[in-house]
Amino acid sequence: MDSSIDSHSLLQPSCEVKRRRSSTTMNDLPDGVLMEILVLLSLPSVVLRCKWVSKRWFSLISTPYFARRFVTKHPHVHHPFSLIFYYPDCCSNRRLLITTNSETEPELELKPLAAYLHNKCDPNTSSLRASCNDLLLWCDRAEQMVQHCPPVTMVFYSIINPFTRQCLALPPRLVPHPHSSSLGLRVGIICRYDYNNDNQLSSSFRVVLIPWSRTKFTTQFNVHIFSSDTEEWSDSVVLCPPNLDGFKLSLVPLPAIPYKGFLFWSIDGARLLGFDPYNSTCCCVIEKPVQSEQFQEIDCLGLCRGCLRTSQISGYPYRNEHPCLRVWDLMDFDKHSNNNGGRAGGKWCLKHELYFNQMVSEKSPWLAQYVTRIFPLVSVLAFHPNDADIMYLTIQSKVVLCNLQSRTLEVFCDIPQSGLGHHFIQHALTFVLPSWPTPLPFTETGWHC
């Protein structure tokens, strides 16, 4: 043994080894090890920051396998959500309000949502028109083509995922010029994305436009459909369900709701029209609940815990009795059982029946007093997507949380600078963040944000 080399020097790493160790970075890690580190981070950290570090990280995080690993590590019992709606201020300008329950930790993930949408969408020149989980349909602008007879309008739509900051512009589309801003197009968006499918790297979605008509649809109606698969608009003529004496789209433009492959709109007689954009020959009508008020439309349409839900406030303003709030869920709906003369399978189940004189409020007693006065002005804003006992009402300049089980009313948030009263407030869109954000397809023109 060479006595000139002592044992101490053998235990000390060389300068070259030290240099190698100090220069080791995350990029030197194998994909599997790097993935196991990234899936431990929060959703905003992964999607908004880590994904854009490098092409390698982007490719790794964009895979369905990464999405599955992340969801396994972060199981969400309740998905965070926001309510998005417009209201007029004291100068009659349209304002956009995004409400989020920031007291709970999951909702903190949606904190940047409001700032992004306020910066993106000017409420006086553009409009958010529909939602499907975390995707929003945004009408950037509409330009009337005066040289056409009859007049037509060129509409410009985009799909936004405000959480991932992705925005995909659709090709412009010519549509019949609307009679008014509210009686124009009925629009909706529906999306398919399954991160359990390794071959599906992005979502597949459809946007549907149905021109409103003053007259009843008796035999057929026209729809415009944009497909993300073909990146094109198409026209379809849809036959009305037989044996139903036709239908008219409701005067109140409730947002379209995607449910079990269908898009649902409210139509006359408190009924629903269902249309399958992936099979443009398939449509159905769901009859009104048996307990609903006659000659009165539904007040709200939405989803709650995966069920299609609707509501109606009855008993005013034309009857001398206390108003009653009723809520129904659609049970046993089967899209493949549409063989009953156009009447879809399923039945409405009355979940709640709450008279206004039964409501109480500990923190805001004036709410209980107000709803029991003669002709109180109360409207339904939205359903809670996770809690079947909670819904949101608008009373004067407040968004009010109504607990249907305990029959309590509490102020959820103020509507700032509201000048024309709550009855001018549009129904809310519900933004719900899934366990993993819905990726938009990357087209030849790319995303713009």
TABELJO-V86956 format. One record per residue. N is the residue number from 1. RES is the residue in three letters. SS is DSSP state (alpha for helix, beta for strand, coil for the rest). PHI is phi as a letter, one per 30 degrees, with the letter a starting at -180 (NA if undefined). Layout:
BEGIN
n=N res=RES ss=SS phi=PHI
n=N res=RES ss=SS phi=PHI
END
This chain:
BEGIN
n=1 res=MET ss=coil phi=NA
n=2 res=ASP ss=coil phi=d
n=3 res=SER ss=coil phi=d
n=4 res=SER ss=coil phi=d
n=5 res=ILE ss=coil phi=c
n=6 res=ASP ss=coil phi=d
n=7 res=SER ss=alpha phi=d
n=8 res=HIS ss=alpha phi=d
n=9 res=SER ss=alpha phi=d
n=10 res=LEU ss=alpha phi=d
n=11 res=LEU ss=alpha phi=d
n=12 res=GLN ss=coil phi=c
n=13 res=PRO ss=coil phi=d
n=14 res=SER ss=coil phi=d
n=15 res=CYS ss=alpha phi=d
n=16 res=GLU ss=alpha phi=d
n=17 res=VAL ss=alpha phi=d
n=18 res=LYS ss=alpha phi=e
n=19 res=ARG ss=alpha phi=d
n=20 res=ARG ss=alpha phi=d
n=21 res=ARG ss=alpha phi=d
n=22 res=SER ss=alpha phi=d
n=23 res=SER ss=coil phi=c
n=24 res=THR ss=coil phi=d
n=25 res=THR ss=coil phi=b
n=26 res=MET ss=alpha phi=d
n=27 res=ASN ss=alpha phi=d
n=28 res=ASP ss=alpha phi=d
n=29 res=LEU ss=coil phi=d
n=30 res=PRO ss=coil phi=d
n=31 res=ASP ss=alpha phi=e
n=32 res=GLY ss=alpha phi=d
n=33 res=VAL ss=alpha phi=d
n=34 res=LEU ss=alpha phi=d
n=35 res=MET ss=alpha phi=d
n=36 res=GLU ss=alpha phi=d
n=37 res=ILE ss=alpha phi=d
n=38 res=LEU ss=alpha phi=d
n=39 res=VAL ss=coil phi=d
n=40 res=LEU ss=coil phi=d
n=41 res=LEU ss=coil phi=d
n=42 res=SER ss=coil phi=d
n=43 res=LEU ss=alpha phi=d
n=44 res=PRO ss=alpha phi=d
n=45 res=SER ss=alpha phi=d
n=46 res=VAL ss=alpha phi=d
n=47 res=VAL ss=alpha phi=d
n=48 res=LEU ss=alpha phi=c
n=49 res=ARG ss=alpha phi=b
n=50 res=CYS ss=alpha phi=d
n=51 res=LYS ss=alpha phi=d
n=52 res=TRP ss=alpha phi=c
n=53 res=VAL ss=coil phi=d
n=54 res=SER ss=coil phi=a
n=55 res=LYS ss=alpha phi=d
n=56 res=ARG ss=alpha phi=d
n=57 res=TRP ss=alpha phi=d
n=58 res=PHE ss=alpha phi=d
n=59 res=SER ss=alpha phi=d
n=60 res=LEU ss=alpha phi=d
n=61 res=ILE ss=alpha phi=d
n=62 res=SER ss=coil phi=d
n=63 res=THR ss=coil phi=d
n=64 res=PRO ss=alpha phi=e
n=65 res=TYR ss=alpha phi=d
n=66 res=PHE ss=alpha phi=d
n=67 res=ALA ss=alpha phi=e
n=68 res=ARG ss=alpha phi=d
n=69 res=ARG ss=alpha phi=d
n=70 res=PHE ss=alpha phi=d
n=71 res=VAL ss=alpha phi=d
n=72 res=THR ss=alpha phi=d
n=73 res=LYS ss=alpha phi=d
n=74 res=HIS ss=coil phi=b
n=75 res=PRO ss=coil phi=d
n=76 res=HIS ss=coil phi=c
n=77 res=VAL ss=coil phi=d
n=78 res=HIS ss=coil phi=b
n=79 res=HIS ss=coil phi=d
n=80 res=PRO ss=coil phi=d
n=81 res=PHE ss=beta phi=b
n=82 res=SER ss=beta phi=b
n=83 res=LEU ss=beta phi=c
n=84 res=ILE ss=beta phi=b
n=85 res=PHE ss=beta phi=a
n=86 res=TYR ss=beta phi=c
n=87 res=TYR ss=beta phi=b
n=88 res=PRO ss=beta phi=d
n=89 res=ASP ss=beta phi=d
n=90 res=CYS ss=coil phi=d
n=91 res=CYS ss=coil phi=c
n=92 res=SER ss=coil phi=i
n=93 res=ASN ss=coil phi=d
n=94 res=ARG ss=beta phi=d
n=95 res=ARG ss=beta phi=b
n=96 res=LEU ss=beta phi=c
n=97 res=LEU ss=beta phi=b
n=98 res=ILE ss=beta phi=c
n=99 res=THR ss=beta phi=c
n=100 res=THR ss=beta phi=b
n=101 res=ASN ss=coil phi=d
n=102 res=SER ss=coil phi=d
n=103 res=GLU ss=coil phi=d
n=104 res=THR ss=coil phi=c
n=105 res=GLU ss=coil phi=d
n=106 res=PRO ss=alpha phi=e
n=107 res=GLU ss=alpha phi=d
n=108 res=LEU ss=alpha phi=d
n=109 res=GLU ss=alpha phi=d
n=110 res=LEU ss=alpha phi=c
n=111 res=LYS ss=alpha phi=e
n=112 res=PRO ss=alpha phi=d
n=113 res=LEU ss=alpha phi=d
n=114 res=ALA ss=alpha phi=d
n=115 res=ALA ss=alpha phi=d
n=116 res=TYR ss=alpha phi=d
n=117 res=LEU ss=alpha phi=d
n=118 res=HIS ss=alpha phi=d
n=119 res=ASN ss=alpha phi=d
n=120 res=LYS ss=alpha phi=d
n=121 res=CYS ss=coil phi=c
n=122 res=ASP ss=coil phi=d
n=123 res=PRO ss=coil phi=d
n=124 res=ASN ss=coil phi=c
n=125 res=THR ss=coil phi=b
n=126 res=SER ss=coil phi=b
n=127 res=SER ss=beta phi=a
n=128 res=LEU ss=beta phi=d
n=129 res=ARG ss=beta phi=c
n=130 res=ALA ss=beta phi=a
n=131 res=SER ss=beta phi=b
n=132 res=CYS ss=beta phi=b
n=133 res=ASN ss=coil phi=h
n=134 res=ASP ss=coil phi=c
n=135 res=LEU ss=beta phi=c
n=136 res=LEU ss=beta phi=b
n=137 res=LEU ss=beta phi=c
n=138 res=TRP ss=beta phi=c
n=139 res=CYS ss=beta phi=c
n=140 res=ASP ss=beta phi=d
n=141 res=ARG ss=beta phi=a
n=142 res=ALA ss=beta phi=b
n=143 res=GLU ss=beta phi=c
n=144 res=GLN ss=beta phi=d
n=145 res=MET ss=beta phi=c
n=146 res=VAL ss=coil phi=d
n=147 res=GLN ss=coil phi=d
n=148 res=HIS ss=coil phi=d
n=149 res=CYS ss=coil phi=b
n=150 res=PRO ss=coil phi=d
n=151 res=PRO ss=coil phi=d
n=152 res=VAL ss=beta phi=b
n=153 res=THR ss=beta phi=b
n=154 res=MET ss=beta phi=c
n=155 res=VAL ss=beta phi=c
n=156 res=PHE ss=beta phi=b
n=157 res=TYR ss=beta phi=c
n=158 res=SER ss=beta phi=b
n=159 res=ILE ss=beta phi=c
n=160 res=ILE ss=beta phi=b
n=161 res=ASN ss=beta phi=c
n=162 res=PRO ss=coil phi=d
n=163 res=PHE ss=coil phi=d
n=164 res=THR ss=coil phi=d
n=165 res=ARG ss=coil phi=i
n=166 res=GLN ss=beta phi=c
n=167 res=CYS ss=beta phi=b
n=168 res=LEU ss=beta phi=c
n=169 res=ALA ss=beta phi=d
n=170 res=LEU ss=coil phi=c
n=171 res=PRO ss=coil phi=d
n=172 res=PRO ss=coil phi=d
n=173 res=ARG ss=beta phi=b
n=174 res=LEU ss=beta phi=d
n=175 res=VAL ss=beta phi=b
n=176 res=PRO ss=beta phi=e
n=177 res=HIS ss=coil phi=d
n=178 res=PRO ss=coil phi=d
n=179 res=HIS ss=coil phi=d
n=180 res=SER ss=coil phi=a
n=181 res=SER ss=coil phi=d
n=182 res=SER ss=coil phi=c
n=183 res=LEU ss=coil phi=c
n=184 res=GLY ss=coil phi=c
n=185 res=LEU ss=beta phi=c
n=186 res=ARG ss=beta phi=c
n=187 res=VAL ss=beta phi=b
n=188 res=GLY ss=beta phi=a
n=189 res=ILE ss=beta phi=b
n=190 res=ILE ss=beta phi=b
n=191 res=CYS ss=beta phi=b
n=192 res=ARG ss=beta phi=b
n=193 res=TYR ss=coil phi=a
n=194 res=ASP ss=coil phi=b
n=195 res=TYR ss=coil phi=d
n=196 res=ASN ss=coil phi=d
n=197 res=ASN ss=coil phi=c
n=198 res=ASP ss=coil phi=d
n=199 res=ASN ss=coil phi=d
n=200 res=GLN ss=coil phi=c
n=201 res=LEU ss=coil phi=d
n=202 res=SER ss=coil phi=b
n=203 res=SER ss=coil phi=d
n=204 res=SER ss=beta phi=c
n=205 res=PHE ss=beta phi=b
n=206 res=ARG ss=beta phi=b
n=207 res=VAL ss=beta phi=c
n=208 res=VAL ss=beta phi=b
n=209 res=LEU ss=beta phi=c
n=210 res=ILE ss=beta phi=b
n=211 res=PRO ss=beta phi=d
n=212 res=TRP ss=coil phi=d
n=213 res=SER ss=coil phi=b
n=214 res=ARG ss=coil phi=d
n=215 res=THR ss=coil phi=c
n=216 res=LYS ss=coil phi=d
n=217 res=PHE ss=beta phi=d
n=218 res=THR ss=coil phi=c
n=219 res=THR ss=coil phi=c
n=220 res=GLN ss=beta phi=a
n=221 res=PHE ss=beta phi=b
n=222 res=ASN ss=beta phi=c
n=223 res=VAL ss=beta phi=b
n=224 res=HIS ss=beta phi=c
n=225 res=ILE ss=beta phi=b
n=226 res=PHE ss=beta phi=c
n=227 res=SER ss=beta phi=c
n=228 res=SER ss=coil phi=d
n=229 res=ASP ss=coil phi=d
n=230 res=THR ss=coil phi=c
n=231 res=GLU ss=coil phi=h
n=232 res=GLU ss=beta phi=b
n=233 res=TRP ss=beta phi=d
n=234 res=SER ss=beta phi=b
n=235 res=ASP ss=beta phi=c
n=236 res=SER ss=beta phi=b
n=237 res=VAL ss=beta phi=c
n=238 res=VAL ss=beta phi=c
n=239 res=LEU ss=beta phi=d
n=240 res=CYS ss=coil phi=d
n=241 res=PRO ss=coil phi=e
n=242 res=PRO ss=coil phi=d
n=243 res=ASN ss=coil phi=i
n=244 res=LEU ss=coil phi=b
n=245 res=ASP ss=coil phi=i
n=246 res=GLY ss=coil phi=i
n=247 res=PHE ss=beta phi=a
n=248 res=LYS ss=coil phi=b
n=249 res=LEU ss=beta phi=d
n=250 res=SER ss=coil phi=d
n=251 res=LEU ss=coil phi=d
n=252 res=VAL ss=coil phi=d
n=253 res=PRO ss=coil phi=d
n=254 res=LEU ss=coil phi=d
n=255 res=PRO ss=coil phi=d
n=256 res=ALA ss=coil phi=d
n=257 res=ILE ss=beta phi=c
n=258 res=PRO ss=beta phi=d
n=259 res=TYR ss=beta phi=a
n=260 res=LYS ss=coil phi=h
n=261 res=GLY ss=coil phi=i
n=262 res=PHE ss=beta phi=c
n=263 res=LEU ss=beta phi=c
n=264 res=PHE ss=beta phi=c
n=265 res=TRP ss=beta phi=b
n=266 res=SER ss=beta phi=d
n=267 res=ILE ss=beta phi=b
n=268 res=ASP ss=alpha phi=d
n=269 res=GLY ss=alpha phi=i
n=270 res=ALA ss=alpha phi=h
n=271 res=ARG ss=beta phi=c
n=272 res=LEU ss=beta phi=b
n=273 res=LEU ss=beta phi=c
n=274 res=GLY ss=beta phi=c
n=275 res=PHE ss=beta phi=b
n=276 res=ASP ss=coil phi=c
n=277 res=PRO ss=coil phi=d
n=278 res=TYR ss=coil phi=d
n=279 res=ASN ss=coil phi=b
n=280 res=SER ss=coil phi=d
n=281 res=THR ss=coil phi=c
n=282 res=CYS ss=coil phi=c
n=283 res=CYS ss=beta phi=b
n=284 res=CYS ss=beta phi=a
n=285 res=VAL ss=beta phi=b
n=286 res=ILE ss=beta phi=c
n=287 res=GLU ss=coil phi=d
n=288 res=LYS ss=coil phi=d
n=289 res=PRO ss=coil phi=d
n=290 res=VAL ss=coil phi=d
n=291 res=GLN ss=coil phi=d
n=292 res=SER ss=coil phi=d
n=293 res=GLU ss=coil phi=d
n=294 res=GLN ss=coil phi=d
n=295 res=PHE ss=coil phi=i
n=296 res=GLN ss=coil phi=b
n=297 res=GLU ss=coil phi=d
n=298 res=ILE ss=coil phi=d
n=299 res=ASP ss=coil phi=c
n=300 res=CYS ss=beta phi=a
n=301 res=LEU ss=beta phi=b
n=302 res=GLY ss=beta phi=a
n=303 res=LEU ss=beta phi=c
n=304 res=CYS ss=beta phi=b
n=305 res=ARG ss=coil phi=h
n=306 res=GLY ss=coil phi=i
n=307 res=CYS ss=beta phi=c
n=308 res=LEU ss=beta phi=d
n=309 res=ARG ss=beta phi=b
n=310 res=THR ss=beta phi=b
n=311 res=SER ss=beta phi=b
n=312 res=GLN ss=beta phi=a
n=313 res=ILE ss=beta phi=c
n=314 res=SER ss=beta phi=c
n=315 res=GLY ss=coil phi=j
n=316 res=TYR ss=coil phi=a
n=317 res=PRO ss=coil phi=c
n=318 res=TYR ss=coil phi=c
n=319 res=ARG ss=coil phi=b
n=320 res=ASN ss=coil phi=d
n=321 res=GLU ss=coil phi=a
n=322 res=HIS ss=coil phi=d
n=323 res=PRO ss=coil phi=d
n=324 res=CYS ss=beta phi=b
n=325 res=LEU ss=beta phi=c
n=326 res=ARG ss=beta phi=c
n=327 res=VAL ss=beta phi=b
n=328 res=TRP ss=beta phi=b
n=329 res=ASP ss=beta phi=c
n=330 res=LEU ss=beta phi=d
n=331 res=MET ss=beta phi=c
n=332 res=ASP ss=coil phi=h
n=333 res=PHE ss=coil phi=d
n=334 res=ASP ss=coil phi=b
n=335 res=LYS ss=alpha phi=d
n=336 res=HIS ss=alpha phi=c
n=337 res=SER ss=alpha phi=c
n=338 res=ASN ss=coil phi=d
n=339 res=ASN ss=coil phi=b
n=340 res=ASN ss=beta phi=c
n=341 res=GLY ss=coil phi=i
n=342 res=GLY ss=coil phi=i
n=343 res=ARG ss=beta phi=d
n=344 res=ALA ss=coil phi=d
n=345 res=GLY ss=coil phi=d
n=346 res=GLY ss=coil phi=j
n=347 res=LYS ss=beta phi=b
n=348 res=TRP ss=beta phi=d
n=349 res=CYS ss=beta phi=c
n=350 res=LEU ss=beta phi=d
n=351 res=LYS ss=beta phi=c
n=352 res=HIS ss=beta phi=b
n=353 res=GLU ss=beta phi=b
n=354 res=LEU ss=beta phi=b
n=355 res=TYR ss=beta phi=d
n=356 res=PHE ss=alpha phi=d
n=357 res=ASN ss=alpha phi=d
n=358 res=GLN ss=alpha phi=c
n=359 res=MET ss=coil phi=d
n=360 res=VAL ss=beta phi=b
n=361 res=SER ss=coil phi=a
n=362 res=GLU ss=coil phi=d
n=363 res=LYS ss=coil phi=d
n=364 res=SER ss=coil phi=b
n=365 res=PRO ss=alpha phi=e
n=366 res=TRP ss=alpha phi=d
n=367 res=LEU ss=alpha phi=d
n=368 res=ALA ss=alpha phi=d
n=369 res=GLN ss=alpha phi=d
n=370 res=TYR ss=alpha phi=d
n=371 res=VAL ss=alpha phi=d
n=372 res=THR ss=coil phi=c
n=373 res=ARG ss=coil phi=d
n=374 res=ILE ss=coil phi=d
n=375 res=PHE ss=coil phi=h
n=376 res=PRO ss=coil phi=d
n=377 res=LEU ss=coil phi=c
n=378 res=VAL ss=beta phi=b
n=379 res=SER ss=beta phi=b
n=380 res=VAL ss=beta phi=d
n=381 res=LEU ss=beta phi=c
n=382 res=ALA ss=beta phi=a
n=383 res=PHE ss=beta phi=c
n=384 res=HIS ss=coil phi=d
n=385 res=PRO ss=coil phi=d
n=386 res=ASN ss=coil phi=c
n=387 res=ASP ss=coil phi=c
n=388 res=ALA ss=coil phi=d
n=389 res=ASP ss=coil phi=c
n=390 res=ILE ss=beta phi=c
n=391 res=MET ss=beta phi=b
n=392 res=TYR ss=beta phi=c
n=393 res=LEU ss=beta phi=c
n=394 res=THR ss=beta phi=c
n=395 res=ILE ss=beta phi=b
n=396 res=GLN ss=coil phi=h
n=397 res=SER ss=coil phi=c
n=398 res=LYS ss=beta phi=b
n=399 res=VAL ss=beta phi=c
n=400 res=VAL ss=beta phi=c
n=401 res=LEU ss=beta phi=d
n=402 res=CYS ss=beta phi=c
n=403 res=ASN ss=beta phi=c
n=404 res=LEU ss=coil phi=d
n=405 res=GLN ss=coil phi=d
n=406 res=SER ss=coil phi=d
n=407 res=ARG ss=coil phi=i
n=408 res=THR ss=beta phi=c
n=409 res=LEU ss=beta phi=b
n=410 res=GLU ss=beta phi=b
n=411 res=VAL ss=beta phi=d
n=412 res=PHE ss=beta phi=d
n=413 res=CYS ss=beta phi=a
n=414 res=ASP ss=beta phi=d
n=415 res=ILE ss=coil phi=c
n=416 res=PRO ss=coil phi=d
n=417 res=GLN ss=coil phi=h
n=418 res=SER ss=beta phi=d
n=419 res=GLY ss=coil phi=c
n=420 res=LEU ss=coil phi=c
n=421 res=GLY ss=coil phi=j
n=422 res=HIS ss=alpha phi=d
n=423 res=HIS ss=alpha phi=d
n=424 res=PHE ss=alpha phi=c
n=425 res=ILE ss=coil phi=d
n=426 res=GLN ss=coil phi=d
n=427 res=HIS ss=coil phi=d
n=428 res=ALA ss=coil phi=d
n=429 res=LEU ss=beta phi=d
n=430 res=THR ss=beta phi=c
n=431 res=PHE ss=beta phi=c
n=432 res=VAL ss=beta phi=b
n=433 res=LEU ss=coil phi=d
n=434 res=PRO ss=coil phi=d
n=435 res=SER ss=coil phi=d
n=436 res=TRP ss=coil phi=b
n=437 res=PRO ss=coil phi=e
n=438 res=THR ss=coil phi=d
n=439 res=PRO ss=coil phi=d
n=440 res=LEU ss=coil phi=d
n=441 res=PRO ss=coil phi=d
n=442 res=PHE ss=coil phi=c
n=443 res=THR ss=coil phi=c
n=444 res=GLU ss=coil phi=d
n=445 res=THR ss=coil phi=d
n=446 res=GLY ss=coil phi=i
n=447 res=TRP ss=coil phi=c
n=448 res=HIS ss=coil phi=b
n=449 res=CYS ss=coil phi=b
END
